[in-house]
């Protein structure tokens, strides 16, 4: 952990009170703004210095060859990598001919603040140039949730010591140089200058650059327009060329005066549309934004977020850091998907180039549950993106000799991009994760039209995959062999419990959806015989269990493997994958991230309370948490079995993953799944929210350190608030019709204006489980960040 806190603790803001250049990449990720369509890293306005420059567009990528020492049939040939596209953020400033650069002169003060309610990043700087001239710069930027193609920036300059010559340069920059992120020379070559110029034009105070990628063939346009408030004698010039457009404003400003530049940046891109169409789209977006104006764009942003927070906020009493962190987490989760609109939601969102900008199973498992309960339209669009990639998933399944659809382990467009097949191709559970997200979305929203038009096809094709991948043995038991579950330290295993139970849910869900929409199912070729085969496979699904230890096996034979030498593994040799061969990891009892424990949460209806407690304790002692996906899952299940203090410790790690840079890689982009997972830790962990079988149920918990947790969710056109204090919970319908739910097994109906109060009691937890030496969560001490 960092020795000094980087961000001040406030309930609705994340504020950096002093610029720390050694942590600039982390702050760029934390301060990244996005709407799921466009993402901009929190780089300084003047562009330098930077940790990693970054402007990203949803689904915009370049292809590159994948490296193999030895090729094999079915190996993916090409990878996909997110591209740092034309940058519209830079506004350079010269003060009496001296460039404003925080590395030179004297930085008198520097504050940046992310306002989670306004959706803006604000910056205030006071600087003395090497020549002794002092200025104040204020900037505010946002990526609009309402006008999805628009980035808006307001930039103000005021002299602090008399009349000063000022030059402001507002730019669009394509193919900007940055740090080399790949050691593969072929990838480096593909990404060194990925954009090929096609057109540039400028008029009055607007400029547009059009480019396309060299290999993937995606065309993009970026444009900028300006509103200028300064003295009438200012000299204004506009120019453009292939990779650069620049508006230059030169003027003199005295005390009490200032220059205010409002910059609107628009983006458009497409693989299919013509150059004029993409260019004109950007022109239209800029014209619309100019008409709305700065004040209107800011007001729209606040109105959008007010509505979001009214149905999504989480309040925590007793830990101010976690109060800030959970709202920060929710804000970034919203940003990654709000306007993604049928494009992939990447593991880093659009905040950095980590993982090459790929989407994984993280999306459906961690992010979509949050969006389903807080921003359901975004969840639906994410699943429509999966549906749009079904032709590629069917093609992949056919290549593997399977029926149905095999969704990729990692991708941007929909093709498999993992060059390591034991972790990629064999991780078939991603298809069940997609189905799980479909089932949850339909049950939470009641959106039968979505189920008929989108969900049904996804459920049918994934059910077909399981029926062809698995087999019945001589006794009729159904097995799924040779797969990799969520734990990446165990590969090519038989009957992975998580995979089998999620496949079972997938098969049952397909049976039920086909029964609700028989005509639509028939159009996909589903008949009674196929439905019966799905039903039989689900009913006969094998779940390995060790009768001697009285615990479930993560996969068949797992508990009989040799145990890892945890005592002989020093702290500096974690994460294990960087210091030990996978061959050794695969054959030992060592778990990278929750796998069987994740099944205890996602398919908690398949386990008794006693089984959950025993399984959780067993797998805690062999899980090293070498993944950021670990803490949130451990928090949920720890709370479920009554280990509330342990759950609180894990909750803190999940929520503070990026604000405290716990994995030391936030500079590559924030950990969207961990951030979304912190919401799950609060709501599914301490709130006990479950939705098995479409029934909304709660089993509240609260650790001793917290006085109160209150959260809001959306459920079938209602807004529900759940408030947990020690020993009591209050259910309150804030908006909508009466709602039936279950509290610790009791069915009750909650009506608007008539909250229901109930007592709760956590189960007796027994001894606190042990973790491998040095791998326990950091004890949570409220107010002790850093």
Steps between C-alpha positions, in 0.01 A plus 500: 500500500608857447663666796322830448134530402455622145138610529311691765204319654169664413157339458429622145841598364842353432750781542873510440624800699859487373637378169718191549684431178624161619135389521371681195398185312283389791328838521444497123302177540313613809406830332409338168162605361283284279146423400574154357507647148800732546765490770773751585773449755554768760806645331598857577341757268830596341573135419834474679632349714301178478510144619297366209315719251165352418181569306295191421186417305274205575574213264779687319808281463785390280580139416842347540647150461506281810838346590536120515813295546305205357172546318206265541161440345237738637749751637382859441717664236446868578473708812314825548638799687330819607636807319589835650304709250509868408545699818273801543603584857814712444479871574851640513578833665789743456552780750721778361639240256571252783316165463290412801650172621469386862856363489645851457461824689319476834177312553335711770193277532339220304165340576291256297160375609265242353142600586297178512164679496580748225703256288779753450875519557607839633853638516635816664868593452710796609839516334798734487697486177882485501485870409288574807155552343214353705176363358198303610349234277158342561366221286196277508443205270233238451401218269128541444261224601223675306682599178703184468738626225613808695788591729470852643780707657492846652841665540557831682824696532550802729825688571583561864762779468412749228457504126626180341537375145308176463492247219259204517524211254207259482587184309391174345797262486503161325768232534644673804810328637474317828672229704549165324259260667584172325821301492386328181669693215216413259244645737720802557525559126123467455428752775783750448292710260174311456299779335525572128397855408213528252381861523541821698301822478446818699252786494461798734568340841423139408738234371450131415756222444403169338711185537471125464691212651746317279396139561154493663370760255297705746445862403478781756453873500585742778392862496526802725315831523546795732332788677745773597457772764787751501599844378380595150852564373608139555660334199329170417643254249388151396701243306480128424714230342505120498562430869448842657242775521566809709310811606738771623386801703749778578407793724603715795313477829518736793414460869133426552468373145512151358472277201231230494510232234220245469611205289262238367647181357292250301574144390349262247619167365384206294630200311229528233405863448667724245741780572239774436251324727741472794628855451148642479396312813771682695403835349139439601597400856710817538220719367254348743740548792572860396127566505468350850795704625729439794245577770243275334743209465598529868133513604417193290786311661382582852139409421610163358709421808234619744265243350768230517590564863133507600483132409856388569661680795661310786539675836748377759519633855816427695767498229546820300756343266264224397219750456712687248632180345161337439371810320821523299453134410140553393594804293764310305269202456238731352763670282612172345156402376255790500524572126706200384199406289579164347873522542716299738551614860872449558667389823648850530199673350633785287746618768822342374656248266544222757413150373518649147154647557339154503167396645494180708244303699541780758235695312212258550612371841583822682397805298161403358343405835573854620368662183194274500399635840607862444508579125311215332500650150881481501488133605257421218724665242803307624309177442387618158869537419551134591208410275659697214811281533308170488607424140863513615424291811322238286795496264737448791290215640493330160876535471528323837265224389212621717144613452353832604713801585838518675559855612862620516707526815635839397397722211401843375303420185392143581784278376708304748821696574666277758817336373511266801226241449496337848393833650309624197328241282450255789328762718159412360328636809490842332204375295312407817590837647333668203191284552497582872500871421211451256294311756564759770420793275165352397407407856595839645339712227215282377601598146330224301564674169874490568475135594320415177719709268842466665511277805335195351754461221790540745354240736429251221845520342684476832281207611591322177867550583468325836299212358773437241794566732376276781397134508295253704697212654379143524296590810338799330703763691591804287865606492684791339866403463819680401405856586654790691291672766549850641816391685785546254735289713294188418455423131349225282312341789202268505169608653596843625221575748458863400481411131260211558261694724498803272442271201211347693348843552554570131324179395208554737470861386488394136225247578290761678553771238408260218180411686410869532572569132426173315445658159824700513689195631367290212634757255847424644443130436422403860271199537370295792780247468768767535323657796479160667874450445575834667272414791657156547855639492418766758331249732792255477783756533791363701631704795820345646502458878769366732323276749811470716555875542129586473570776248427548132791453266577797277528242223516125493797382710608848609508423874727202431771710338821580685483820701705801401796586723356826628738520796795476263373767260636844599291816440723618215403192295139610470316509268588139442446506123802729464731270697386142450410293192134441432575128487580509870204720588254285306574185697492645852232618739555871447228738382564831328150643550165374632361218291307257718442797733357699210257213444393532864380851413379471142328165562441531871165327451692176434670491842382478860616759753717237668662402170576863418677554832714184465584564136589863563735413788672228296564714194608806697813314607607423139398822323786745447292780342740576215206660320309823561180295457557325833422743779144585402395134467664409828319792664160381376541141613668595828197713582266220393656253745515756781870593488413869509833645609679301231240615246565859605874458441438357154246771423764763571747340260246474219377857538845657538668298224563810288484790742779332696659328195512172689616297199751770394358504147213748511705708257390255228135583573262443788383150595137519392407153627644567846323835514171341396580219742518744789135585433427128503689470830280768653167397349532124451740457793371718783158545342471130424331576167428187297281449194490122463198394301397859438411552866643809667631405842719651771694368798652813657834513679709783647857487630573651840702785354208642302195667650281491191485404134218619276474421131257563219416270211257492211272199465218475247427873478540552875769668700569316822711624792641252751642645822696271733594590855609266777222252552244670274429552133249733333356433154350806332352532150595853396318486169263260327248231581508272807786252494511145633834382634643256748683587820692209655243262352193706595285632216385859541348772286643852511284793394604855415461712813481199732852368572538152646732444796647165594761365738798307370766277648815375332581129526749384759822510303741292703878558482630746243639308199872514433664612178841403359783677686517864397188479281237604754318825428635812665304563822258782431560808717256782410682825428836329446546530125856457393 
